[in-house]
């Protein structure tokens, strides 16, 4: 009985904290969610360029799986998928889109676009090419999840060795090094170790997980791949990206895993093309 009382008390506290964050987010600029005119989309083709858009739809778009790539790693990896159809875009107010290319297949494309997988239209993925700051994260997460209703949600992110606690003093990292965080009630994934306490997630990933947890959205997973520490710098390398690719397969998305290209994603990161709008103080990239 004491355990149940504690559980409900902590759950109530989490809900109160989340509601307080929602109240604060009300005063911040809202992301603009634009759906593409679906009448102009031809099925099973890679679509480029821009078309007319609509800022709202009558109800959320449903899909079996929603994959959101944050940070340089997740975003770059999803960006390499070629067989995709543009569904829409999310515009973050105040974002710098100087020298941005509207071609969805261009490495210079710095939009946060929403795509449908041609080989399986029930899969929607979003390479988030913006760095979404803490203050904007909840509004951004809410914009995505209020407009897209998914049976399963997978968030791709990376984490740094400098802020990672393993619980052991002597750990030898063997890349890829994956960790998983999931909402309550989600189907257990035994192939990927759970992120150890007291590690924390941040920014958009944290907002997405909190939103789904408080609303009881099961089968929501945050897949984290460890970056490498080389010559005094924290880098998103092929090992980091290979981890995300393997993690997607372990989470039941082999179709997506087979279409992402690790080598191409590495080149995008090295060229500083994908995610050029984002700079994290605690991360340096090749």
DOBA-872949 format. One line per 8 residues: their letters; for each residue x, y, z of N, C-alpha, C. Coordinates in steps of 0.001 Angstrom, whole numbers, plus 524288, in hexadecimal, padded with zeros to 5 digits. Atoms other than C-alpha are relative to their C-alpha. Example, Ala and Ser with C-alpha at 12.3 -4.5 7.8 and 13.67 -1.06 7.14 Angstrom:
2
AS = 8037A,7FB5A,80000,8300C,7EE6C,81E78,80384,804B0,80000; 7FCCC,7FB5A,7FFC4,83566,7FBDC,81BE4,7FCFE,80442,802DA
//
This chain:
286
XXXXXXXX = 80345,7FB4E,80000,80000,80000,80000,80366,804E1,80000; 7FC76,7FB84,7FFDB,80B3A,80933,80325,80268,800F3,7FAA4; 7FDB1,7FF7F,80530,81154,80660,7F5E7,7FC2B,80290,7FC3D; 803F6,7FDBC,8036E,80491,80991,7EEF3,7FF44,805C6,8011D; 80090,7FA78,7FE9E,80353,81643,7F67C,80484,8032C,7FDD7; 7FB60,7FD4E,80204,81146,81A02,7F2CE,7FFA7,80090,7FA16; 80060,7FFE2,805B2,80EE8,8167F,7E490,7FC4C,80447,7FE37; 803D5,7FC11,80198,802BE,81EEA,7E3A6,801DF,80583,80146
XXXXXXXX = 7FE0A,7FADF,7FE8A,80975,82A16,7EAC0,8040F,801E6,7FC15; 7FC05,7FE87,803D3,81518,829FE,7E177,7FD87,8010D,7FAAC; 802A7,7FF33,804F5,80C23,828A1,7D5A7,7FD3A,8053F,7FFE9; 802B3,7FAFC,7FFA3,80429,83434,7DA58,803D6,80481,7FF9D; 7FBF9,7FBF2,80036,810A2,83C22,7DC3B,801FA,800C4,7FA7A; 7FE38,7FFA0,8056E,81538,838F0,7CE65,7FC08,802DD,7FCA5; 80419,7FD7E,80309,80828,83D12,7C8CD,7FFB0,805D4,80130; 80017,7FA72,7FE82,80892,849D7,7D077,80493,802E7,7FD89
XXXXXXXX = 7FB69,7FD8F,80265,81666,84CC5,7CBB0,7FF34,800B5,7FA28; 800DE,7FFB8,8059E,81275,849B5,7BDB8,7FC02,80441,7FEA9; 803EB,7FBF8,800EA,80668,8526C,7BEB1,80254,80567,800B1; 7FD60,7FAF8,7FF3C,80EED,85D6C,7C3EC,8033A,8016C,7FB2D; 7FD05,7FF0A,804BE,817C8,85BE4,7B7FC,7FC6A,8018D,7FB7D; 803CF,7FEA7,8040C,80BD4,85C4C,7AF35,7FE26,805A3,80095; 801D2,7FAAC,7FEFC,80730,868D7,7B5A1,8040F,80401,7FE3C; 7FBD9,7FC74,801A4,81462,86F35,7B329,80085,80021,7FA13
XXXXXXXX = 7FF5E,8005F,805AA,814AE,86A77,7A512,7FBDC,8031E,7FD08; 80440,7FD32,80292,807F0,87182,7A217,801C0,80555,7FE08; 7FE5A,7FAAD,80158,80EF0,87EA6,7A198,80446,80023,7FBD5; 7FBBB,80027,803C0,81995,87A18,7981E,7FDEF,7FF82,7FA71; 801AB,8008A,8057B,818E8,87AC2,78926,7FF0D,7FA48,7FEA0; 8016A,8055C,80160,81258,86E9C,783A1,8024B,7FE77,7FABB; 7FE51,801E3,80523,81814,86655,778B6,7FB67,8000F,7FC33; 80404,80002,8040B,810A7,86730,76BEA,8001F,7FAAE,7FD4D
XXXXXXXX = 8005B,80542,80232,80C1F,859D2,76752,7FD18,80050,7FAD4; 80243,7FF8E,80531,80990,8592D,758A8,7FFA8,7FAA5,7FD63; 800AC,804C3,80307,803C5,84D9A,75179,8003D,80151,7FA39; 7FFE0,7FF42,805A0,806A5,84C66,74317,7FAC1,7FE82,7FDA1; 804CF,80148,802C5,7FB4D,84C0E,73993,80066,7FA61,7FE07; 7FF7F,8058F,80142,7F955,83D47,738DE,7FE30,7FEBE,7FA7A; 801D4,800FF,80558,7F27F,83E5B,72BBF,8046D,80058,7FC16; 7FB95,7FF51,8038E,7FF94,84222,725DC,80416,7FBBF,80099
XXXXXXXX = 7FC1B,8040C,7FEF1,806C7,83655,72B50,7FECC,7FB1A,7FCDE; 8008C,804DF,802E1,808C6,82AC6,72257,8023E,7FB9E,8034C; 7FE14,8043F,7FCB2,80A15,81DE3,729AE,804DD,7FD6E,7FDC1; 7FB51,8030B,8015D,816E7,81652,729AF,803C7,80301,7FC88; 7FC23,7FCF0,802DA,81F19,82183,72441,802D6,80380,803D1; 7FD1A,7FC49,7FCDE,829BB,829E4,72A08,7FEA1,80570,7FE1B; 801F5,7FAE3,80172,82461,837B4,72A23,803C4,8042E,801C9; 7FC83,7FBC1,7FE9E,82CCF,843C6,729E4,7FD4E,8052E,7FF3C
XXXXXXXX = 80220,7FAC7,800C8,82A91,85259,72A50,7FBC6,80142,803E3; 80414,7FE40,7FC72,81F65,8598F,730BC,7FAD6,8003F,7FD1C; 8053A,7FFB0,8022E,810C1,85981,72E98,7FC93,802E8,803CE; 8038F,7FD57,7FC7C,804D4,85FA1,73484,7FF52,7FCEA,80500; 80087,80281,7FAF0,802BF,85CC7,742EA,7FB26,801E7,802BF; 8046A,7FE7B,7FCB8,7F7E9,85D37,74CCD,801C8,7FFDC,8059D; 7FDFD,7FF96,7FAAD,7FA5C,8616A,75ACD,7FD1D,7FC85,803CB; 802E7,8034C,7FC60,7F042,8584B,760A6,7FD12,7FBC6,7FD0E
XXXXXXXX = 8034A,80418,8022E,7E8C4,84BC2,75E45,7FBC6,7FED8,803F8; 8047F,800D2,7FCA2,7DBDF,84734,763E9,8013A,7FC75,80499; 7FE93,80399,7FBCD,7E224,83C60,76BFC,805AA,7FE69,7FF51; 7FA80,80191,8007A,7EFD6,8373A,76EFC,800B3,7FBB1,7FBEE; 7FEC3,80419,803C8,7F635,82EF0,7647A,801C5,7FB2D,80300; 7FEBF,804D6,7FD40,7F725,820C6,768DA,80431,7FCF2,7FD17; 7FBFF,8035C,80253,80298,817A1,7669B,80153,7FBAB,803D9; 7FE7A,80453,7FC93,80806,80B00,76BF3,804D8,80164,80327
XXXXXXXX = 7FB0A,7FEB2,7FD71,8158C,81067,76F20,80196,8058E,7FE9C; 7FDDA,7FABD,800B2,81AB2,81E2E,770FF,80594,7FFF2,80202; 7FA7C,7FFD6,7FE79,82983,81FBE,77134,801DA,805A3,7FFBC; 7FE2B,7FA97,7FFAE,82F63,82CB3,7758E,805DE,7FFEB,800FB; 7FA54,7FFCD,7FF6B,83DEE,82F1E,7739D,801A7,80547,8021E; 7FE1C,7FB2C,7FDB8,843BB,83958,77CB4,805EE,80000,80010; 7FA53,7FF58,7FFE2,85191,83E68,77E24,8023F,7FECF,7FA9B; 7FDA4,800CC,8051B,85B3E,83CA8,7731D,7FF7E,7FA54,7FE3C
XXXXXXXX = 7FFF9,80579,8018B,85B62,82DD7,77355,7FAD8,7FE1B,7FDD6; 8051D,801E2,801A8,84CF0,82A77,77293,7FE02,802D4,7FB38; 801C3,7FCDD,8046D,849E1,8358E,76943,802F0,7FE8D,7FB07; 7FCD4,8013B,8049B,85523,83295,76000,7FEBE,7FA98,7FDE0; 80110,8055C,801BA,85209,82415,75FA5,7FACE,7FFB9,7FD14; 80519,80016,8029F,843A6,82613,75C28,80021,80315,7FAE8; 7FF9B,7FCBB,804A7,84785,8305B,7523F,801FA,7FCE9,7FB4B; 7FDC2,80307,8044D,84E62,825D5,74A2D,7FC08,7FC73,7FD54
XXXXXXXX = 80407,8033C,80281,841B2,81E9A,74730,7FE59,8029A,7FAE7; 8011C,7FDAD,80523,83F5B,820B7,738A5,7FA5C,7FF2E,7FE3C; 80552,80137,801D0,83242,81A22,73627,7FC09,8020B,803F0; 80373,7FD6F,7FC3E,82985,823B1,73D53,7FC84,803E4,7FD2F; 803A4,7FC2A,80215,81E1B,82CCA,73AE9,7FF2B,80442,80410; 800AB,7FB90,7FC79,81D06,83A50,740D7,7FA47,800A4,8017A; 8054F,7FF38,7FE10,810EA,83BE7,7495C,7FF19,80582,80214; 800A3,7FAD4,7FDB9,81380,848F2,74FD1,804FE,801DA,80292
XXXXXXXX = 7FB77,7FDB8,7FD58,81C90,85155,757FD,7FE5A,8024E,8053E; 800CB,7FD44,7FB0B,81DF1,856C9,765A9,803C8,80494,8000A; 7FCC1,7FB4E,80016,822E2,864B8,7663C,80080,80214,8058D; 7FEFA,7FDF1,7FAC8,82933,86934,772CE,800D5,805E0,7FFA1; 7FF6A,7FA4D,80055,8275A,877F0,7749E,80575,801C6,80195; 7FAE4,7FDD6,7FEBF,8341A,87F72,7744C,8048C,7FCDF,7FDEB; 7FBAF,80335,801E8,83BE6,8749C,76DB2,802A5,802AE,7FB5C; 7FCFF,7FDA0,8043C,846A5,8791A,76480,80034,7FC3C,7FB64
XXXXXXXX = 80012,8035E,80497,84436,87365,7570A,8031C,8025D,7FB80; 7FCB8,7FD9A,803F8,84E86,87B48,74FD6,802C8,7FBC4,7FCD9; 7FD80,803A9,8039E,853D2,8741A,743F3,7FD86,7FA8E,80032; 802A1,80504,7FFDC,849D8,86958,74610,7FE1D,7FE7D,7FA88; 801D2,80207,804FF,8466C,860C4,73A69,7FAE7,7FD11,800F0; 8051B,80269,7FF36,83827,85C94,73910,7FFA8,7FA73,7FDDB; 7FFF2,80548,80229,83BB4,85016,731BF,800B8,7FC1B,80475; 7FFCA,80386,7FB7D,838E7,84526,73B68,8048D,7FC2C,7FFB9
XXXXXXXX = 7FB95,80390,80080,8441C,83CED,735FD,80543,802C6,80029; 7FB25,7FD04,7FFE4,84E1D,847D3,736E3,80276,7FFDB,8056E; 7FD5F,7FFBE,7FAF1,85864,84736,741B0,7FF6F,80551,802A3; 80097,7FABF,7FDD1,85604,855CE,7436F,7FA87,80112,80223; 80541,7FF44,7FDFB,847DD,853BB,74737,80029,8002E,805F2; 7FFC9,7FF53,7FA50,8469E,858F7,75512,7FA95,80058,8025A; 8054F,7FFF9,7FDE9,837E3,857A5,7569A,7FF24,7FB60,803A5; 801B3,80480,7FCEC,83149,84ED4,7606D,7FB40,7FDCE,7FD2C
XXXXXXXX = 80428,80211,80356,82951,846FD,756A6,7FDCA,7FAE4,80214; 802C0,804C7,7FE7A,81F9A,83BF9,7588B,7FF7B,7FCA4,7FB18; 7FFF7,8036D,8048C,820C8,8304A,74F72,7FCF9,7FAF5,80102; 80272,8051F,7FFF5,819A5,823D6,74C34,803A8,7FC48,7FD26; 7FC9D,803E4,80273,82155,8178E,748FD,7FD22,7FD94,7FB5A; 802B4,801ED,804AF,81E0F,81387,73B09,7FEC2,7FA2E,80047; 800D0,805AC,7FFD0,81FA3,804F2,73D7E,7FC15,7FE64,80433; 803E1,800FD,7FBEB,816DA,805C0,7498A,7FDB7,8053D,801C4
XXXXXXXX = 80249,7FADC,7FED0,80E17,811E5,749F0,7FDDB,8008F,80589; 801CE,7FF93,7FA95,809EA,80E89,757CC,8045D,801E2,803A2; 7FB8A,7FE09,7FCF7,8177B,812F7,75C4C,800FE,805AC,7FE91; 7FED4,7FA73,800B7,8199C,82197,75E07,80503,80132,80300; 7FB34,7FEA0,7FD32,826EA,82734,7617E,80138,805CE,7FF5A; 7FEC6,7FA6B,7FFD5,82BD1,834B9,76511,805BD,800B6,80171; 7FAA8,7FE75,7FE98,83A52,8385F,7642A,7FFD5,805AA,801E7; 80078,7FABC,7FDCC,83A56,84411,76D46,80528,802E4,7FF50
XXXXXXXX = 7FB29,7FD47,80143,8448F,84D13,7677A,800C5,80505,8031B; 7FF4A,7FB88,7FC80,84296,8579C,771C3,80219,7FE0C,80537; 7FF33,80113,7FA74,84879,857E1,77F2F,7FB8D,802A9,802DC; 8046C,7FDEC,7FD18,83C72,8598C,7878E,801BB,800D1,8059B; 7FE38,7FEB7,7FAB9,84048,8608F,79410,7FC05,7FE2E,8040E; 80361,801CA,7FBBD,83AB0,85CA4,7A14C,7FAD8,802FD,8002A; 804B9,7FCCB,7FF6B,83117,867F9,7A178,7FC0A,7FF03,7FBA8; 8037D,80102,8046A,82B75,8642B,79430,7FE89,7FA3F,7FF6A
XXXXXXXX = 80085,805A0,800E2,82BFA,85562,795C4,7FA77,7FE05,800C0; 80530,80207,7FEEB,81E9B,85328,79BB8,7FC1B,80196,7FBCE; 8037C,7FE4B,80435,81775,85B5C,79192,8010D,7FCF3,7FAFE; 7FE92,802DB,804BB,81EF6,85463,786CD,7FE06,7FA63,8004F; 801D8,80558,7FF3F,81BE1,846F9,78C61,7FA14,7FFB4,7FF82; 805B2,7FFF0,80034,80D9E,84A88,78DF5,7FE0D,800CA,7FA69; 80182,7FF18,8056E,80CDA,84F8E,77FEB,80042,7FAF1,7FCDC; 7FF71,804F4,802CF,811B6,84268,77AF0,7FBC7,7FC20,801A0
XXXXXXXX = 80357,80438,7FE15,80989,83994,78390,7FA39,8014E,7FFE6; 8057E,7FEA4,800B0,7FCED,8413B,78237,7FE51,7FF93,7FA4D; 80139,80050,8058C,7FDCC,8406C,77361,800F8,7FAA5,7FDA5; 7FEEA,80548,801E2,802CD,8327E,771EC,7FECD,7FC27,8045F; 80185,803FA,7FC2C,7FCB0,82706,77907,80263,7FACF,7FE63; 7FD18,804B7,8016F,80592,81B26,7793E,7FF22,7FBA9,803F9; 80058,8048A,7FC86,8042B,80D79,77EC7,80520,7FF37,802E9; 7FACD,80090,7FDAA,812D0,80D59,7815D,8033D,804CB,7FE9A
XXXXXXXX = 7FCB8,7FB67,800D5,81C49,818B8,782FC,8059C,7FE9B,80163; 7FA6B,800F6,7FF0E,82B1B,817A1,781D5,802EB,80522,7FF4C; 7FCF0,7FB2D,8001C,83419,8230F,784FA,805C0,7FE7B,7FFC7; 7FA72,80131,800A6,8423D,8228A,78065,8034A,8048A,801FC; 7FCA4,7FBE2,7FDE5,84C7D,82A26,78807,8054E,7FDAD,80156; 7FACD,801AF,7FE66,85AA5,8297D,78C67,80121,80214,80574; 7FE76,7FDF3,7FAE8,86139,82B54,79985,805E7,7FFD6,80092; 7FA67,7FF0E,7FFA0,86EAF,82F7E,79DE7,80287,7FCD1,80462
XXXXXXXX = 7FD3A,802DC,7FBDD,878A2,82749,7A58C,8012C,8036B,804BE; 7FE8E,7FC87,7FBB6,87BEB,83354,7ADC1,7FBAC,800AE,80403; 8045E,7FF48,7FC5C,86E53,833CC,7B3D6,7FD0F,7FAEC,800FF; 80294,80511,7FF81,86B2E,82542,7B3CF,80205,7FD15,804BB; 7FEA0,802F5,7FB4D,86AF3,81D78,7C083,7FE9C,7FA48,7FF27; 800E7,80595,800F1,86CAB,80ED5,7BF20,7FED4,7FD01,80506; 800A2,802C7,7FB11,86C32,80B52,7CD87,804B4,7FCB5,80157; 7FB31,802EE,7FF1A,879B0,80544,7CC64,804B1,80376,7FEC7
XXXXXXXX = 7FB70,7FC9C,800A2,88703,80BAD,7CDBD,8032E,7FE9B,7FB2C; 7FCC1,801C1,80468,88DC0,8038D,7C34C,7FC98,7FD7B,7FBD2; 80342,801E9,80442,885E8,80224,7B6DE,802E0,800D5,7FADD; 7FDAD,7FF90,80532,88B62,7FF62,7A96A,7FB96,8003F,7FBFC; 8043C,7FF4E,803C2,8825B,804B7,79EE2,8012B,7FCF8,7FAFE; 7FFAA,802D3,804E4,8804A,7FB92,7938D,7FBA3,801F6,7FC74; 803E5,7FD91,8035E,8797D,802EB,78897,7FDFD,7FC1B,7FBF5; 803C9,7FC2A,7FE11,86EA5,80330,78520,7FE24,7FEC9,8058E
XXXXXXXX = 801B0,8005D,7FA8C,86A5B,805C4,79334,7FA94,80282,80059; 80567,7FE25,80018,85B8A,806DD,793E6,7FD76,7FFCC,8055D; 80345,8000C,7FB5A,85234,80A4C,79ED9,7FA73,80178,7FE66; 8057B,7FF39,8015A,84357,80AA5,79EE0,7FCFA,80200,804B4; 803A7,7FE12,7FC16,83931,81251,7A677,7FA95,7FF76,7FDAD; 80536,800D7,80218,82ACE,80EF2,7A510,7FBDD,801B4,803E4; 80442,7FE57,7FC9A,81DBF,81382,7AA5E,7FDAF,7FB45,802C2; 80275,8041A,7FCEA,81641,80BC0,7B484,7FC10,7FCF7,7FCB8
XXXXXXXX = 803A9,8034C,802D8,80EE7,80046,7AEBC,801C8,7FE70,7FA9E; 7FE02,80164,80529,81726,7FF4D,7A276,801EC,7FA5D,7FFEC; 7FDFE,8054E,8009F,81AC5,7F1F3,79D45,805E0,7FFF7,80106; 7FA7E,80040,7FE8C,827E7,7EE14,7A30C,80355,7FE4C,7FB57; 7FC3C,8014D,80420,8335D,7EDD3,79986,804EE,7FDFE,802A9; 7FBAB,8026A,7FD27,83D74,7E45E,79EE1,80544,800AE,7FD4C; 7FB1A,7FFB3,802F5,84790,7E68C,79424,8032C,804E7,80138; 7FD4A,7FB0E,7FEF9,84AF3,7F462,798B8,7FFCA,8012A,805D8
XXXXXXXX = 7FFF7,7FED4,7FA64,84F44,7F789,7A6C2,7FD1D,8051B,8013B; 802CB,7FB55,7FE40,8474C,80179,7AE59,803E9,80423,801CD; 7FCB4,7FBB9,7FE30,84D50,80ED6,7B0F8,80045,7FFF2,805EF; 7FF40,80083,7FA5F,85323,80E52,7BE95,7FE7F,804FE,802F8; 800CE,7FBAD,7FC51,84ED6,816E4,7C9EE,8055E,80193,80206; 8036E,7FB6C,80035,85211,82225,7CC5B,80098,80335,7FAF6; 7FF55,7FD1E,804E2,85463,825BD,7BE0C,7FAFE,802D0,7FE79; 80469,7FCCB,8019F,84B99,8305A,7B8A2,8002E,800EB,7FA1E
XXXXXXXX = 8004A,7FE5D,80575,846FC,833B7,7AAFB,7FE70,805BD,7FFE5; 800C3,7FA5C,80026,84548,8419B,7A63C,7FD2C,801BD,7FB19; 8023A,7FD51,80480,83EBA,84B08,79CE3,7FB5A,7FD08,7FDA7; 80494,80220,802A0,8355D,84576,792BB,7FEDC,7FA5E,80199; 800DA,80573,7FE6A,83770,83733,7967F,7FD3F,7FFAF,8053B; 8026C,7FFF3,7FAD7,833F4,83A26,7A496,7FA54,801C8,7FFAB; 80554,7FDF6,8008F,827E6,841F1,7A084,7FC64,7FBED,7FD8E; 80327,80408,80295,82301,83729,7977B,7FEC2,7FB87,803BC
XXXXXXXX = 800D9,8044F,7FC54,824DA,82C96,7A1C4,7FC50,801A2,8046B; 8036D,7FE1D,7FBC9,81E64,834D6,7AC68,7FA63,8006E,7FE24; 8053F,7FF62,80238,812D7,83808,7A3A6,7FD4F,7FAB1,7FF8D; 80245,8052E,800C7,810B5,829AE,7A061,7FF0D,7FD33,8052E; 8008D,80294,7FAE8,812CB,824E5,7AE5D,7FB44,8020D,802F9; 80454,7FDA9,7FD09,80936,82E6A,7B494,7FAC1,7FE9D,7FD87; 804E2,8013F,802AC,7FEED,82B3C,7AA55,7FF2A,7FA28,7FF46; 800C3,805A5,80026,800A0,81C9B,7ABD5,800B8,7FD9A,7FAA8
XXXXXXXX = 7FF12,801FC,8054A,805AC,81A8F,79DFE,80429,7FBC1,80037; 7FC5F,8046A,7FFB9,80BBC,80D0F,79E1E,802BE,7FF34,7FAC6; 7FCCE,80126,804A2,81583,8079B,79451,80293,804E6,7FDD3; 7FCCF,7FB78,8015F,81D5F,81426,79467,80586,7FEF2,801E2; 7FA9F,8017D,7FEC6,82C0F,81200,793FD,803CF,8045B,7FE8A; 7FBA8,7FC7A,80120,837DD,81AE6,794ED,804E6,7FCB4,7FF6B; 7FB4B,8030D,8012C,84391,8146E,78E73,804B0,803A8,80014; 7FB63,7FCB6,7FF50,850A2,81A40,79296,804E8,7FD07,7FE71
XXXXXXXX = 7FB11,80266,801A8,85DAC,81746,78C1B,80480,80367,801E2; 7FBB3,7FD24,7FD95,86A45,81B1D,792E9,803BD,80239,7FBE5; 7FC10,7FD9E,80358,87353,824A5,78C2B,8056E,7FE46,801C2; 7FAA6,80187,7FEBC,881F8,8227F,78C00,80333,804C3,80190; 7FC99,7FBE3,7FE14,88C43,82A74,79307,80557,7FF35,7FD82; 7FB2B,800A9,80302,897BA,82C61,789BE,8030A,8051D,7FFE6; 7FC9D,7FB5E,8000C,8A31A,835E7,78B41,7FD80,804AB,802CC; 80247,7FBD1,7FCDA,89BEA,83DA3,7959D,7FAD1,8020D,7FE10
XXXXXXXX = 80500,7FE44,80210,88F7E,83EF9,78D92,7FBFD,7FB96,8002F; 80447,803BB,80031,88251,8384D,78E87,7FDDE,80000,7FA71; 8015C,80048,80588,87EFA,83378,780D6,7FBA4,7FC1A,7FEFB; 803D4,803B1,801FD,87369,82D45,77A31,80283,7FD39,7FB66; 7FD01,802ED,803E1,87A7B,822B1,77287,7FCA3,7FBC5,7FD77; 802C3,80451,80283,876DB,81727,769FC,7FE2C,7FC00,80408; 80197,80397,7FBE1,87682,80EE9,77663,7FAF9,801BE,802A1; 804B8,7FDCC,7FDA8,86C51,817F2,77C59,7FB51,7FF28,7FC6D
XXXXXXXX = 80445,80075,803C6,86415,817C6,77000,7FE91,7FA4B,7FF00; 8010B,80594,800BB,86588,8091E,76E43,7FCA4,7FDEA,80479; 8032D,80189,7FB89,85FD9,807A9,77BD4,7FA47,80159,7FF32; 80566,7FE67,80102,853AF,80F58,77816,7FD7E,7FC84,7FBD6; 801F3,80372,8042D,85237,8071C,76BC9,7FE9F,7FA9C,80235; 80100,8051A,7FDAD,85357,7FA68,77372,7FB76,80041,803D6; 8043F,7FF56,7FC43,84A44,7FFAC,77DEB,7FAB0,80022,7FD60; 804E9,7FFE2,802ED,83FBC,8026A,773D6,7FE3A,7FA7B,7FE99
XXXXXXXX = 80150,8056B,80152,8404F,7F43B,76F85,7FE15,7FD18,804D1; 8018A,80299,7FB28,83F69,7EF93,77DA6,7FAB3,801D3,801F8; 8050E,7FDE9,7FE64,8338E,7F83C,77FBB,7FBB0,7FEA5,7FC1D; 80404,801D4,8039E,82C60,7F1A4,7749A,7FF47,80354,7FB38; 8004A,7FCB3,804B1,82F6F,7FB27,76992,80441,7FE8D,7FC16; 7FBE5,80190,803A8,83814,7F335,7605A,7FF8C,802B4,7FAB7; 800B6,7FD67,8050D,83222,7F9E0,7545E,802C0,80547,7FFFB; 7FD69,7FAEF,7FF88,836EF,80721,7591F,805DD,7FF40,800A5
XXXXXXXX = 7FA72,800FF,7FF0A,843DD,801A1,75E07,802E3,7FEA4,7FAF5; 7FD8B,8018F,804EC,8469F,7FBEA,75097,800A3,8048C,7FC37; 7FFC9,7FBA3,803AF,84472,80900,749E4,8039E,8046B,801BA; 7FC6E,7FBDE,7FE4E,84D01,811C0,75256,80592,7FE86,7FE80; 7FAAD,800CB,801E0,85B1D,8136F,74E02,803D0,80297,803C7; 7FC65,7FDFA,7FC07,86560,814E2,758BC,8044D,80348,7FD8E; 7FBAC,7FD2B,8027D,87052,8191F,74F97,7FE3C,8055C,7FE16; 80206,7FAFD,801DD,867F1,823C3,74972,7FED4,803AA,80486
XXXXXXXX = 80128,7FCC9,7FB65,8639C,82882,756DA,804F9,80247,80254; 7FAF9,7FE10,7FE0A,871D1,829A8,75B2F,801D6,8049E,7FCC1; 7FE57,7FBB4,80375,874C7,83219,74F55,7FCBF,804E6,800EA; 80364,7FB84,7FEEE,86918,83AD0,75237,801BD,802D7,804F0; 7FE44,7FDA9,7FB1A,86DFD,83D08,76009,8054B,802A4,7FF4E; 7FAD2,7FDBB,800D6,87C03,83F61,75BCE,7FFBA,804FE,7FCC8; 800AF,7FB52,8033D,87774,84935,751A8,7FCD9,80436,802C0; 8033C,7FC5F,7FCFB,86F11,84FBB,75C1F,7FB4F,801E7,7FCC2
XXXXXXXX = 80488,7FE96,80333,863AB,84F7E,7529E,7FAF8,7FF3B,80315; 804C5,8010F,7FD11,8590A,848E9,75A86,8008E,80220,80585; 7FFEC,7FDEC,7FAB5,855BC,84FE3,76716,80379,804AF,800A1; 7FC6D,7FB93,7FFB2,85DB4,85BF7,763DC,7FDE7,80466,80367; 8024C,7FBF7,7FCB2,85440,8642D,76BDA,800F1,7FF02,805CE; 7FFDC,80188,7FA86,8578A,85D28,77870,80594,7FFBA,80217; 7FAEF,8004D,7FD59,862E3,85EAD,781CF,7FEF8,7FEA4,805B1; 80075,8016A,7FA76,86363,85789,78ED7,80529,80126,802AC
XXXXXX = 7FB45,7FE61,7FD41,86D07,85D01,79892,80359,7FB59,801A7; 7FD09,80469,7FDE8,870D6,84F91,79D8B,8017E,7FC0D,7FBC7; 7FEC9,803BE,80416,872BD,84950,7903B,80304,8028A,7FB8B; 7FD01,7FE56,8049A,87CBF,84ACF,78580,7FFA1,7FBA9,7FBFD; 800BE,803D2,8041B,87B9A,84418,77877,8045D,80035,7FC08; 7FC01,8003E,80407,884DA,83FAD,76DEA,7FE98,803A0,7FB8A
//
